[in-house]
Amino acid sequence: MDFNYKWKNGRPPTQDEAASSPSLLDESQFDSESDRKLAEENARRYLGVPITIPDDEKSVLPRAVPDGEQADINKV
């Protein structure tokens, strides 16, 4: 099976490199961000590494109350 996009460093990354890198493909070949994201997902599937999900950037921990404000413990 052949992959149709240019890799970022001119060669396919190893699975370890791909798992830790946010971008695998050369970004200059894409016209839009949505095209790039779709191609990145396909590249990760091609290499057998987990795809990124939209919640990856969100913290799983609650935010602290800013200084000078009091937390409302009755809010749900």
All heavy atoms as a GROMACS GRO file, in nm:
protein
  601
    1MET      N    1   0.084  -0.119   0.000
    1MET     CA    2   0.000   0.000   0.000
    1MET      C    3   0.088   0.125   0.000
    1MET      O    4   0.182   0.135   0.076
    1MET     CB    5  -0.089  -0.003   0.125
    1MET     CG    6  -0.186   0.109   0.131
    1MET     SD    7  -0.305   0.076   0.263
    1MET     CE    8  -0.327   0.237   0.327
    2ASP      N    9   0.058   0.218  -0.086
    2ASP     CA   10   0.136   0.340  -0.100
    2ASP      C   11   0.062   0.456  -0.033
    2ASP      O   12  -0.060   0.462  -0.037
    2ASP     CB   13   0.159   0.369  -0.248
    2ASP     CG   14   0.261   0.477  -0.271
    2ASP    OD1   15   0.349   0.494  -0.184
    2ASP    OD2   16   0.254   0.545  -0.375
    3PHE      N   17   0.137   0.549   0.024
    3PHE     CA   18   0.078   0.665   0.089
    3PHE      C   19   0.101   0.786  -0.001
    3PHE      O   20   0.211   0.807  -0.051
    3PHE     CB   21   0.140   0.686   0.228
    3PHE     CG   22   0.062   0.778   0.314
    3PHE    CD1   23  -0.062   0.741   0.363
    3PHE    CD2   24   0.109   0.904   0.344
    3PHE    CE1   25  -0.136   0.826   0.442
    3PHE    CE2   26   0.035   0.989   0.423
    3PHE     CZ   27  -0.087   0.951   0.472
    4ASN      N   28  -0.003   0.869  -0.024
    4ASN     CA   29   0.001   0.973  -0.126
    4ASN      C   30   0.050   1.110  -0.080
    4ASN      O   31   0.054   1.201  -0.160
    4ASN     CB   32  -0.138   0.990  -0.186
    4ASN     CG   33  -0.186   0.864  -0.254
    4ASN    OD1   34  -0.106   0.789  -0.308
    4ASN    ND2   35  -0.316   0.841  -0.253
    5TYR      N   36   0.087   1.128   0.045
    5TYR     CA   37   0.130   1.259   0.093
    5TYR      C   38   0.279   1.260   0.122
    5TYR      O   39   0.340   1.155   0.144
    5TYR     CB   40   0.053   1.297   0.219
    5TYR     CG   41  -0.094   1.314   0.196
    5TYR    CD1   42  -0.184   1.216   0.234
    5TYR    CD2   43  -0.143   1.428   0.134
    5TYR    CE1   44  -0.320   1.231   0.212
    5TYR    CE2   45  -0.279   1.443   0.111
    5TYR     CZ   46  -0.367   1.344   0.150
    5TYR     OH   47  -0.501   1.360   0.127
    6LYS      N   48   0.338   1.381   0.126
    6LYS     CA   49   0.480   1.394   0.158
    6LYS      C   50   0.496   1.396   0.310
    6LYS      O   51   0.425   1.469   0.380
    6LYS     CB   52   0.536   1.525   0.101
    6LYS     CG   53   0.547   1.525  -0.050
    6LYS     CD   54   0.617   1.648  -0.098
    6LYS     CE   55   0.520   1.764  -0.101
    6LYS     NZ   56   0.575   1.890  -0.148
    7TRP      N   57   0.588   1.315   0.359
    7TRP     CA   58   0.617   1.311   0.502
    7TRP      C   59   0.696   1.435   0.542
    7TRP      O   60   0.768   1.494   0.461
    7TRP     CB   61   0.696   1.185   0.537
    7TRP     CG   62   0.619   1.060   0.510
    7TRP    CD1   63   0.634   0.978   0.403
    7TRP    CD2   64   0.513   1.006   0.588
    7TRP    NE1   65   0.544   0.875   0.410
    7TRP    CE2   66   0.467   0.888   0.523
    7TRP    CE3   67   0.450   1.042   0.706
    7TRP    CZ2   68   0.365   0.809   0.572
    7TRP    CZ3   69   0.348   0.963   0.755
    7TRP    CH2   70   0.306   0.848   0.689
    8LYS      N   71   0.686   1.473   0.667
    8LYS     CA   72   0.749   1.595   0.718
    8LYS      C   73   0.902   1.593   0.699
    8LYS      O   74   0.960   1.689   0.656
    8LYS     CB   75   0.714   1.613   0.865
    8LYS     CG   76   0.748   1.748   0.919
    8LYS     CD   77   0.692   1.763   1.057
    8LYS     CE   78   0.678   1.909   1.092
    8LYS     NZ   79   0.602   1.930   1.212
    9ASN      N   80   0.967   1.483   0.731
    9ASN     CA   81   1.113   1.475   0.722
    9ASN      C   82   1.160   1.400   0.598
    9ASN      O   83   1.272   1.353   0.593
    9ASN     CB   84   1.169   1.409   0.848
    9ASN     CG   85   1.142   1.492   0.971
    9ASN    OD1   86   1.145   1.614   0.966
    9ASN    ND2   87   1.114   1.427   1.082
   10GLY      N   88   1.070   1.383   0.500
   10GLY     CA   89   1.108   1.315   0.378
   10GLY      C   90   1.098   1.164   0.384
   10GLY      O   91   1.124   1.096   0.287
   11ARG      N   92   1.064   1.110   0.500
   11ARG     CA   93   1.050   0.966   0.517
   11ARG      C   94   0.942   0.938   0.621
   11ARG      O   95   0.915   1.022   0.707
   11ARG     CB   96   1.181   0.903   0.561
   11ARG     CG   97   1.229   0.956   0.696
   11ARG     CD   98   1.346   0.880   0.753
   11ARG     NE   99   1.388   0.938   0.879
   11ARG     CZ  100   1.323   0.924   0.994
   11ARG    NH1  101   1.213   0.855   1.002
   11ARG    NH2  102   1.368   0.982   1.104
   12PRO      N  103   0.880   0.821   0.616
   12PRO     CA  104   0.781   0.787   0.719
   12PRO      C  105   0.847   0.777   0.856
   12PRO      O  106   0.957   0.720   0.868
   12PRO     CB  107   0.727   0.651   0.676
   12PRO     CG  108   0.766   0.636   0.534
   12PRO     CD  109   0.888   0.718   0.513
   13PRO      N  110   0.786   0.832   0.960
   13PRO     CA  111   0.844   0.822   1.093
   13PRO      C  112   0.823   0.681   1.151
   13PRO      O  113   0.738   0.606   1.105
   13PRO     CB  114   0.765   0.925   1.174
   13PRO     CG  115   0.635   0.934   1.104
   13PRO     CD  116   0.664   0.911   0.959
   14THR      N  117   0.902   0.648   1.252
   14THR     CA  118   0.880   0.523   1.324
   14THR      C  119   0.752   0.538   1.405
   14THR      O  120   0.701   0.650   1.422
   14THR     CB  121   0.997   0.491   1.418
   14THR    OG1  122   1.002   0.592   1.520
   14THR    CG2  123   1.129   0.484   1.344
   15GLN      N  124   0.700   0.428   1.457
   15GLN     CA  125   0.578   0.436   1.537
   15GLN      C  126   0.600   0.521   1.662
   15GLN      O  127   0.512   0.596   1.701
   15GLN     CB  128   0.529   0.297   1.575
   15GLN     CG  129   0.459   0.227   1.461
   15GLN     CD  130   0.391   0.100   1.504
   15GLN    OE1  131   0.436   0.031   1.593
   15GLN    NE2  132   0.280   0.069   1.438
   16ASP      N  133   0.716   0.511   1.725
   16ASP     CA  134   0.745   0.592   1.843
   16ASP      C  135   0.749   0.740   1.809
   16ASP      O  136   0.695   0.824   1.881
   16ASP     CB  137   0.877   0.551   1.906
   16ASP     CG  138   0.871   0.415   1.974
   16ASP    OD1  139   0.758   0.371   2.009
   16ASP    OD2  140   0.977   0.353   1.993
   17GLU      N  141   0.813   0.776   1.698
   17GLU     CA  142   0.818   0.916   1.654
   17GLU      C  143   0.678   0.967   1.621
   17GLU      O  144   0.641   1.078   1.658
   17GLU     CB  145   0.907   0.931   1.531
   17GLU     CG  146   1.053   0.909   1.555
   17GLU     CD  147   1.135   0.904   1.427
   17GLU    OE1  148   1.077   0.877   1.320
   17GLU    OE2  149   1.256   0.927   1.435
   18ALA      N  150   0.600   0.884   1.553
   18ALA     CA  151   0.465   0.925   1.512
   18ALA      C  152   0.373   0.943   1.632
   18ALA      O  153   0.291   1.035   1.635
   18ALA     CB  154   0.405   0.822   1.417
   19ALA      N  155   0.387   0.858   1.734
   19ALA     CA  156   0.302   0.868   1.852
   19ALA      C  157   0.330   0.994   1.932
   19ALA      O  158   0.239   1.052   1.992
   19ALA     CB  159   0.320   0.745   1.939
   20SER      N  160   0.454   1.043   1.930
   20SER     CA  161   0.487   1.160   2.011
   20SER      C  162   0.486   1.291   1.932
   20SER      O  163   0.494   1.399   1.989
   20SER     CB  164   0.625   1.141   2.075
   20SER     OG  165   0.724   1.130   1.975
   21SER      N  166   0.474   1.284   1.801
   21SER     CA  167   0.476   1.404   1.718
   21SER      C  168   0.335   1.453   1.687
   21SER      O  169   0.250   1.374   1.646
   21SER     CB  170   0.550   1.374   1.587
   21SER     OG  171   0.547   1.486   1.503
   22PRO      N  172   0.309   1.583   1.700
   22PRO     CA  173   0.176   1.634   1.668
   22PRO      C  174   0.150   1.644   1.518
   22PRO      O  175   0.037   1.644   1.472
   22PRO     CB  176   0.175   1.773   1.731
   22PRO     CG  177   0.317   1.812   1.740
   22PRO     CD  178   0.396   1.685   1.756
   23SER      N  179   0.257   1.651   1.436
   23SER     CA  180   0.242   1.665   1.292
   23SER      C  181   0.337   1.569   1.221
   23SER      O  182   0.456   1.568   1.250
   23SER     CB  183   0.272   1.809   1.251
   23SER     OG  184   0.264   1.823   1.112
   24LEU      N  185   0.284   1.490   1.128
   24LEU     CA  186   0.363   1.391   1.057
   24LEU      C  187   0.390   1.428   0.913
   24LEU      O  188   0.484   1.378   0.852
   24LEU     CB  189   0.290   1.256   1.059
   24LEU     CG  190   0.249   1.200   1.194
   24LEU    CD1  191   0.169   1.073   1.176
   24LEU    CD2  192   0.370   1.177   1.281
   25LEU      N  193   0.307   1.515   0.857
   25LEU     CA  194   0.314   1.546   0.714
   25LEU      C  195   0.363   1.687   0.688
   25LEU      O  196   0.346   1.776   0.770
   25LEU     CB  197   0.175   1.526   0.651
   25LEU     CG  198   0.114   1.388   0.668
   25LEU    CD1  199  -0.029   1.387   0.618
   25LEU    CD2  200   0.197   1.283   0.597
   26ASP      N  201   0.421   1.706   0.570
   26ASP     CA  202   0.467   1.838   0.526
   26ASP      C  203   0.346   1.928   0.507
   26ASP      O  204   0.258   1.899   0.426
   26ASP     CB  205   0.544   1.823   0.396
   26ASP     CG  206   0.601   1.953   0.344
   26ASP    OD1  207   0.600   2.053   0.419
   26ASP    OD2  208   0.646   1.955   0.229
   27GLU      N  209   0.340   2.036   0.584
   27GLU     CA  210   0.221   2.122   0.586
   27GLU      C  211   0.205   2.206   0.459
   27GLU      O  212   0.096   2.254   0.431
   27GLU     CB  213   0.226   2.212   0.709
   27GLU     CG  214   0.218   2.132   0.837
   27GLU     CD  215   0.242   2.216   0.961
   27GLU    OE1  216   0.250   2.341   0.949
   27GLU    OE2  217   0.252   2.158   1.069
   28SER      N  218   0.310   2.224   0.380
   28SER     CA  219   0.303   2.309   0.261
   28SER      C  220   0.217   2.249   0.150
   28SER      O  221   0.179   2.319   0.056
   28SER     CB  222   0.443   2.336   0.207
   28SER     OG  223   0.502   2.216   0.162
   29GLN      N  224   0.182   2.123   0.158
   29GLN     CA  225   0.104   2.058   0.053
   29GLN      C  226  -0.046   2.070   0.071
   29GLN      O  227  -0.123   2.023  -0.013
   29GLN     CB  228   0.144   1.911   0.043
   29GLN     CG  229   0.116   1.831   0.168
   29GLN     CD  230   0.177   1.691   0.165
   29GLN    OE1  231   0.179   1.628   0.060
   29GLN    NE2  232   0.225   1.645   0.277
   30PHE      N  233  -0.091   2.138   0.176
   30PHE     CA  234  -0.234   2.147   0.204
   30PHE      C  235  -0.284   2.289   0.187
   30PHE      O  236  -0.216   2.385   0.222
   30PHE     CB  237  -0.264   2.097   0.346
   30PHE     CG  238  -0.219   1.956   0.368
   30PHE    CD1  239  -0.108   1.929   0.444
   30PHE    CD2  240  -0.287   1.850   0.310
   30PHE    CE1  241  -0.064   1.799   0.463
   30PHE    CE2  242  -0.245   1.720   0.328
   30PHE     CZ  243  -0.133   1.694   0.405
   31ASP      N  244  -0.407   2.302   0.134
   31ASP     CA  245  -0.468   2.432   0.113
   31ASP      C  246  -0.546   2.480   0.235
   31ASP      O  247  -0.564   2.599   0.254
   31ASP     CB  248  -0.563   2.428  -0.007
   31ASP     CG  249  -0.488   2.401  -0.136
   31ASP    OD1  250  -0.371   2.443  -0.149
   31ASP    OD2  251  -0.548   2.337  -0.225
   32SER      N  252  -0.595   2.386   0.316
   32SER     CA  253  -0.674   2.426   0.432
   32SER      C  254  -0.638   2.339   0.552
   32SER      O  255  -0.583   2.230   0.539
   32SER     CB  256  -0.824   2.413   0.402
   32SER     OG  257  -0.859   2.276   0.390
   33GLU      N  258  -0.671   2.389   0.668
   33GLU     CA  259  -0.644   2.320   0.794
   33GLU      C  260  -0.725   2.191   0.803
   33GLU      O  261  -0.676   2.089   0.853
   33GLU     CB  262  -0.676   2.412   0.911
   33GLU     CG  263  -0.641   2.355   1.047
   33GLU     CD  264  -0.492   2.334   1.068
   33GLU    OE1  265  -0.411   2.393   0.996
   33GLU    OE2  266  -0.457   2.256   1.160
   34SER      N  267  -0.848   2.192   0.754
   34SER     CA  268  -0.931   2.071   0.760
   34SER      C  269  -0.873   1.960   0.672
   34SER      O  270  -0.875   1.843   0.710
   34SER     CB  271  -1.075   2.101   0.722
   34SER     OG  272  -1.082   2.149   0.590
   35ASP      N  273  -0.817   1.996   0.555
   35ASP     CA  274  -0.753   1.897   0.469
   35ASP      C  275  -0.631   1.836   0.539
   35ASP      O  276  -0.607   1.716   0.532
   35ASP     CB  277  -0.709   1.959   0.336
   35ASP     CG  278  -0.824   1.992   0.245
   35ASP    OD1  279  -0.937   1.942   0.270
   35ASP    OD2  280  -0.803   2.070   0.150
   36ARG      N  281  -0.553   1.922   0.605
   36ARG     CA  282  -0.434   1.875   0.675
   36ARG      C  283  -0.470   1.780   0.787
   36ARG      O  284  -0.408   1.674   0.804
   36ARG     CB  285  -0.353   1.993   0.730
   36ARG     CG  286  -0.218   1.949   0.789
   36ARG     CD  287  -0.151   2.060   0.867
   36ARG     NE  288  -0.225   2.098   0.985
   36ARG     CZ  289  -0.227   2.027   1.099
   36ARG    NH1  290  -0.160   1.916   1.109
   36ARG    NH2  291  -0.295   2.070   1.202
   37LYS      N  292  -0.573   1.814   0.865
   37LYS     CA  293  -0.613   1.729   0.976
   37LYS      C  294  -0.661   1.592   0.927
   37LYS      O  295  -0.629   1.489   0.986
   37LYS     CB  296  -0.722   1.797   1.059
   37LYS     CG  297  -0.670   1.907   1.146
   37LYS     CD  298  -0.779   1.968   1.230
   37LYS     CE  299  -0.725   2.079   1.318
   37LYS     NZ  300  -0.827   2.135   1.405
   38LEU      N  301  -0.737   1.591   0.819
   38LEU     CA  302  -0.785   1.465   0.763
   38LEU      C  303  -0.668   1.379   0.715
   38LEU      O  304  -0.663   1.257   0.740
   38LEU     CB  305  -0.881   1.493   0.648
   38LEU     CG  306  -0.948   1.373   0.584
   38LEU    CD1  307  -1.034   1.297   0.686
   38LEU    CD2  308  -1.033   1.417   0.468
   39ALA      N  309  -0.571   1.441   0.649
   39ALA     CA  310  -0.455   1.367   0.601
   39ALA      C  311  -0.370   1.316   0.718
   39ALA      O  312  -0.316   1.205   0.713
   39ALA     CB  313  -0.371   1.456   0.510
   40GLU      N  314  -0.358   1.395   0.825
   40GLU     CA  315  -0.284   1.352   0.944
   40GLU      C  316  -0.350   1.228   1.006
   40GLU      O  317  -0.281   1.134   1.047
   40GLU     CB  318  -0.276   1.464   1.049
   40GLU     CG  319  -0.185   1.578   1.012
   40GLU     CD  320  -0.038   1.548   1.030
   40GLU    OE1  321  -0.001   1.448   1.096
   40GLU    OE2  322   0.044   1.625   0.977
   41GLU      N  323  -0.482   1.227   1.015
   41GLU     CA  324  -0.553   1.111   1.068
   41GLU      C  325  -0.527   0.988   0.981
   41GLU      O  326  -0.502   0.879   1.034
   41GLU     CB  327  -0.703   1.138   1.075
   41GLU     CG  328  -0.743   1.232   1.184
   41GLU     CD  329  -0.894   1.260   1.184
   41GLU    OE1  330  -0.969   1.190   1.113
   41GLU    OE2  331  -0.934   1.353   1.256
   42ASN      N  332  -0.530   1.006   0.849
   42ASN     CA  333  -0.502   0.895   0.758
   42ASN      C  334  -0.359   0.845   0.773
   42ASN      O  335  -0.333   0.724   0.767
   42ASN     CB  336  -0.530   0.934   0.613
   42ASN     CG  337  -0.677   0.948   0.585
   42ASN    OD1  338  -0.760   0.883   0.649
   42ASN    ND2  339  -0.712   1.032   0.490
   43ALA      N  340  -0.265   0.937   0.793
   43ALA     CA  341  -0.125   0.899   0.811
   43ALA      C  342  -0.108   0.818   0.939
   43ALA      O  343  -0.035   0.718   0.941
   43ALA     CB  344  -0.037   1.023   0.814
   44ARG      N  345  -0.176   0.858   1.046
   44ARG     CA  346  -0.166   0.784   1.172
   44ARG      C  347  -0.226   0.645   1.159
   44ARG      O  348  -0.172   0.548   1.211
   44ARG     CB  349  -0.232   0.862   1.285
   44ARG     CG  350  -0.154   0.986   1.321
   44ARG     CD  351  -0.216   1.064   1.434
   44ARG     NE  352  -0.143   1.187   1.456
   44ARG     CZ  353  -0.025   1.193   1.516
   44ARG    NH1  354   0.030   1.085   1.563
   44ARG    NH2  355   0.037   1.308   1.531
   45ARG      N  356  -0.338   0.635   1.089
   45ARG     CA  357  -0.397   0.503   1.064
   45ARG      C  358  -0.303   0.416   0.981
   45ARG      O  359  -0.287   0.298   1.007
   45ARG     CB  360  -0.532   0.518   0.994
   45ARG     CG  361  -0.641   0.564   1.085
   45ARG     CD  362  -0.777   0.558   1.015
   45ARG     NE  363  -0.878   0.620   1.097
   45ARG     CZ  364  -0.931   0.740   1.078
   45ARG    NH1  365  -0.892   0.813   0.976
   45ARG    NH2  366  -1.022   0.788   1.160
   46TYR      N  367  -0.241   0.476   0.880
   46TYR     CA  368  -0.148   0.405   0.793
   46TYR      C  369  -0.030   0.349   0.873
   46TYR      O  370   0.016   0.237   0.848
   46TYR     CB  371  -0.099   0.501   0.685
   46TYR     CG  372   0.004   0.446   0.592
   46TYR    CD1  373  -0.031   0.359   0.489
   46TYR    CD2  374   0.138   0.480   0.605
   46TYR    CE1  375   0.064   0.308   0.402
   46TYR    CE2  376   0.234   0.430   0.518
   46TYR     CZ  377   0.196   0.344   0.418
   46TYR     OH  378   0.290   0.295   0.331
   47LEU      N  379   0.017   0.427   0.972
   47LEU     CA  380   0.131   0.384   1.054
   47LEU      C  381   0.090   0.298   1.174
   47LEU      O  382   0.175   0.241   1.241
   47LEU     CB  383   0.209   0.507   1.104
   47LEU     CG  384   0.276   0.590   0.996
   47LEU    CD1  385   0.332   0.718   1.055
   47LEU    CD2  386   0.387   0.509   0.927
   48GLY      N  387  -0.040   0.292   1.203
   48GLY     CA  388  -0.087   0.210   1.314
   48GLY      C  389  -0.068   0.275   1.450
   48GLY      O  390  -0.048   0.205   1.550
   49VAL      N  391  -0.072   0.408   1.455
   49VAL     CA  392  -0.062   0.479   1.583
   49VAL      C  393  -0.196   0.546   1.612
   49VAL      O  394  -0.274   0.574   1.520
   49VAL     CB  395   0.052   0.583   1.584
   49VAL    CG1  396   0.187   0.515   1.572
   49VAL    CG2  397   0.036   0.685   1.475
   50PRO      N  398  -0.225   0.575   1.739
   50PRO     CA  399  -0.354   0.638   1.773
   50PRO      C  400  -0.371   0.774   1.707
   50PRO      O  401  -0.276   0.851   1.695
   50PRO     CB  402  -0.347   0.653   1.925
   50PRO     CG  403  -0.240   0.561   1.970
   50PRO     CD  404  -0.144   0.546   1.856
   51ILE      N  405  -0.493   0.800   1.663
   51ILE     CA  406  -0.524   0.931   1.606
   51ILE      C  407  -0.550   1.030   1.719
   51ILE      O  408  -0.584   0.990   1.831
   51ILE     CB  409  -0.644   0.927   1.509
   51ILE    CG1  410  -0.770   0.882   1.581
   51ILE    CG2  411  -0.615   0.839   1.390
   51ILE    CD1  412  -0.896   0.896   1.497
   52THR      N  413  -0.533   1.157   1.692
   52THR     CA  414  -0.563   1.258   1.792
   52THR      C  415  -0.713   1.284   1.792
   52THR      O  416  -0.779   1.270   1.690
   52THR     CB  417  -0.488   1.390   1.762
   52THR    OG1  418  -0.523   1.434   1.632
   52THR    CG2  419  -0.338   1.370   1.772
   53ILE      N  420  -0.764   1.323   1.906
   53ILE     CA  421  -0.906   1.355   1.918
   53ILE      C  422  -0.919   1.499   1.963
   53ILE      O  423  -0.826   1.555   2.021
   53ILE     CB  424  -0.978   1.259   2.016
   53ILE    CG1  425  -0.908   1.258   2.151
   53ILE    CG2  426  -0.984   1.119   1.959
   53ILE    CD1  427  -0.980   1.178   2.257
   54PRO      N  428  -1.033   1.564   1.936
   54PRO     CA  429  -1.048   1.706   1.970
   54PRO      C  430  -1.027   1.736   2.118
   54PRO      O  431  -0.983   1.844   2.153
   54PRO     CB  432  -1.191   1.738   1.929
   54PRO     CG  433  -1.224   1.638   1.825
   54PRO     CD  434  -1.146   1.513   1.862
   55ASP      N  435  -1.055   1.642   2.206
   55ASP     CA  436  -1.040   1.666   2.349
   55ASP      C  437  -0.896   1.655   2.398
   55ASP      O  438  -0.870   1.678   2.516
   55ASP     CB  439  -1.126   1.567   2.429
   55ASP     CG  440  -1.274   1.598   2.419
   55ASP    OD1  441  -1.307   1.707   2.367
   55ASP    OD2  442  -1.355   1.517   2.464
   56ASP      N  443  -0.802   1.619   2.312
   56ASP     CA  444  -0.663   1.605   2.354
   56ASP      C  445  -0.606   1.734   2.412
   56ASP      O  446  -0.521   1.729   2.500
   56ASP     CB  447  -0.575   1.558   2.238
   56ASP     CG  448  -0.582   1.409   2.215
   56ASP    OD1  449  -0.638   1.338   2.303
   56ASP    OD2  450  -0.533   1.363   2.112
   57GLU      N  451  -0.650   1.848   2.362
   57GLU     CA  452  -0.597   1.975   2.411
   57GLU      C  453  -0.661   2.020   2.542
   57GLU      O  454  -0.611   2.106   2.611
   57GLU     CB  455  -0.616   2.085   2.307
   57GLU     CG  456  -0.525   2.071   2.187
   57GLU     CD  457  -0.592   1.997   2.074
   57GLU    OE1  458  -0.715   2.007   2.058
   57GLU    OE2  459  -0.520   1.926   1.999
   58LYS      N  460  -0.776   1.961   2.577
   58LYS     CA  461  -0.847   2.001   2.699
   58LYS      C  462  -0.787   1.933   2.821
   58LYS      O  463  -0.755   1.815   2.818
   58LYS     CB  464  -0.995   1.965   2.690
   58LYS     CG  465  -1.073   2.048   2.594
   58LYS     CD  466  -1.219   2.014   2.603
   58LYS     CE  467  -1.303   2.099   2.511
   58LYS     NZ  468  -1.444   2.063   2.520
   59SER      N  469  -0.776   2.008   2.928
   59SER     CA  470  -0.727   1.952   3.053
   59SER      C  471  -0.836   1.868   3.119
   59SER      O  472  -0.953   1.902   3.115
   59SER     CB  473  -0.686   2.065   3.148
   59SER     OG  474  -0.650   2.012   3.273
   60VAL      N  475  -0.797   1.758   3.179
   60VAL     CA  476  -0.893   1.674   3.249
   60VAL      C  477  -0.909   1.719   3.394
   60VAL      O  478  -0.997   1.672   3.465
   60VAL     CB  479  -0.853   1.525   3.246
   60VAL    CG1  480  -0.858   1.474   3.103
   60VAL    CG2  481  -0.718   1.503   3.307
   61LEU      N  482  -0.822   1.810   3.438
   61LEU     CA  483  -0.828   1.860   3.574
   61LEU      C  484  -0.912   1.986   3.581
   61LEU      O  485  -0.916   2.066   3.487
   61LEU     CB  486  -0.686   1.891   3.624
   61LEU     CG  487  -0.590   1.773   3.624
   61LEU    CD1  488  -0.451   1.820   3.660
   61LEU    CD2  489  -0.637   1.667   3.720
   62PRO      N  490  -0.983   2.007   3.692
   62PRO     CA  491  -1.063   2.130   3.706
   62PRO      C  492  -0.972   2.252   3.716
   62PRO      O  493  -0.857   2.243   3.760
   62PRO     CB  494  -1.141   2.107   3.835
   62PRO     CG  495  -1.062   2.007   3.910
   62PRO     CD  496  -0.992   1.922   3.809
   63ARG      N  497  -1.024   2.366   3.675
   63ARG     CA  498  -0.947   2.490   3.684
   63ARG      C  499  -0.956   2.545   3.825
   63ARG      O  500  -1.057   2.532   3.892
   63ARG     CB  501  -1.001   2.594   3.587
   63ARG     CG  502  -0.982   2.556   3.443
   63ARG     CD  503  -1.025   2.665   3.351
   63ARG     NE  504  -1.158   2.714   3.388
   63ARG     CZ  505  -1.210   2.828   3.348
   63ARG    NH1  506  -1.142   2.904   3.269
   63ARG    NH2  507  -1.330   2.864   3.386
   64ALA      N  508  -0.851   2.611   3.868
   64ALA     CA  509  -0.850   2.674   4.000
   64ALA      C  510  -0.928   2.805   3.993
   64ALA      O  511  -0.939   2.868   3.889
   64ALA     CB  512  -0.707   2.702   4.044
   65VAL      N  513  -0.982   2.846   4.106
   65VAL     CA  514  -1.053   2.973   4.114
   65VAL      C  515  -0.948   3.084   4.113
   65VAL      O  516  -0.851   3.078   4.188
   65VAL     CB  517  -1.138   2.979   4.244
   65VAL    CG1  518  -1.205   3.114   4.257
   65VAL    CG2  519  -1.239   2.867   4.245
   66PRO      N  520  -0.964   3.186   4.025
   66PRO     CA  521  -0.867   3.295   4.022
   66PRO      C  522  -0.857   3.367   4.156
   66PRO      O  523  -0.953   3.371   4.234
   66PRO     CB  524  -0.923   3.389   3.915
   66PRO     CG  525  -1.015   3.306   3.833
   66PRO     CD  526  -1.068   3.201   3.926
   67ASP      N  527  -0.740   3.423   4.183
   67ASP     CA  528  -0.719   3.498   4.308
   67ASP      C  529  -0.822   3.610   4.320
   67ASP      O  530  -0.857   3.675   4.223
   67ASP     CB  531  -0.579   3.559   4.311
   67ASP     CG  532  -0.471   3.453   4.328
   67ASP    OD1  533  -0.504   3.343   4.375
   67ASP    OD2  534  -0.355   3.482   4.296
   68GLY      N  535  -0.869   3.631   4.438
   68GLY     CA  536  -0.966   3.736   4.464
   68GLY      C  537  -1.110   3.693   4.444
   68GLY      O  538  -1.201   3.768   4.476
   69GLU      N  539  -1.134   3.575   4.390
   69GLU     CA  540  -1.270   3.525   4.373
   69GLU      C  541  -1.293   3.409   4.469
   69GLU      O  542  -1.202   3.339   4.508
   69GLU     CB  543  -1.292   3.476   4.229
   69GLU     CG  544  -1.295   3.588   4.128
   69GLU     CD  545  -1.327   3.536   3.989
   69GLU    OE1  546  -1.392   3.430   3.978
   69GLU    OE2  547  -1.288   3.599   3.892
   70GLN      N  548  -1.416   3.393   4.505
   70GLN     CA  549  -1.451   3.285   4.596
   70GLN      C  550  -1.533   3.181   4.520
   70GLN      O  551  -1.622   3.213   4.442
   70GLN     CB  552  -1.533   3.340   4.714
   70GLN     CG  553  -1.557   3.237   4.822
   70GLN     CD  554  -1.625   3.300   4.943
   70GLN    OE1  555  -1.681   3.409   4.934
   70GLN    NE2  556  -1.619   3.230   5.054
   71ALA      N  557  -1.500   3.055   4.544
   71ALA     CA  558  -1.572   2.948   4.476
   71ALA      C  559  -1.712   2.933   4.534
   71ALA      O  560  -1.732   2.942   4.654
   71ALA     CB  561  -1.496   2.817   4.490
   72ASP      N  562  -1.810   2.915   4.447
   72ASP     CA  563  -1.946   2.892   4.488
   72ASP      C  564  -1.968   2.740   4.493
   72ASP      O  565  -1.987   2.677   4.390
   72ASP     CB  566  -2.045   2.958   4.392
   72ASP     CG  567  -2.189   2.948   4.438
   72ASP    OD1  568  -2.213   2.894   4.549
   72ASP    OD2  569  -2.277   2.994   4.365
   73ILE      N  570  -1.964   2.684   4.612
   73ILE     CA  571  -1.972   2.537   4.624
   73ILE      C  572  -2.114   2.487   4.601
   73ILE      O  573  -2.135   2.367   4.586
   73ILE     CB  574  -1.919   2.490   4.760
   73ILE    CG1  575  -1.999   2.551   4.875
   73ILE    CG2  576  -1.771   2.521   4.773
   73ILE    CD1  577  -1.964   2.496   5.011
   74ASN      N  578  -2.211   2.576   4.597
   74ASN     CA  579  -2.350   2.534   4.575
   74ASN      C  580  -2.384   2.524   4.428
   74ASN      O  581  -2.489   2.473   4.393
   74ASN     CB  582  -2.446   2.632   4.644
   74ASN     CG  583  -2.430   2.629   4.795
   74ASN    OD1  584  -2.402   2.525   4.853
   74ASN    ND2  585  -2.444   2.745   4.858
   75LYS      N  586  -2.297   2.575   4.340
   75LYS     CA  587  -2.319   2.566   4.196
   75LYS      C  588  -2.295   2.424   4.149
   75LYS      O  589  -2.204   2.356   4.192
   75LYS     CB  590  -2.221   2.658   4.121
   75LYS     CG  591  -2.280   2.783   4.073
   75LYS     CD  592  -2.179   2.854   3.988
   75LYS     CE  593  -2.234   2.987   3.945
   75LYS     NZ  594  -2.137   3.063   3.870
   76VAL      N  595  -2.379   2.382   4.057
   76VAL     CA  596  -2.359   2.246   4.003
   76VAL      C  597  -2.323   2.255   3.859
   76VAL      O  598  -2.359   2.334   3.784
   76VAL     CB  599  -2.487   2.161   4.021
   76VAL    CG1  600  -2.469   2.027   3.958
   76VAL    CG2  601  -2.520   2.151   4.166
   0.00000   0.00000   0.00000
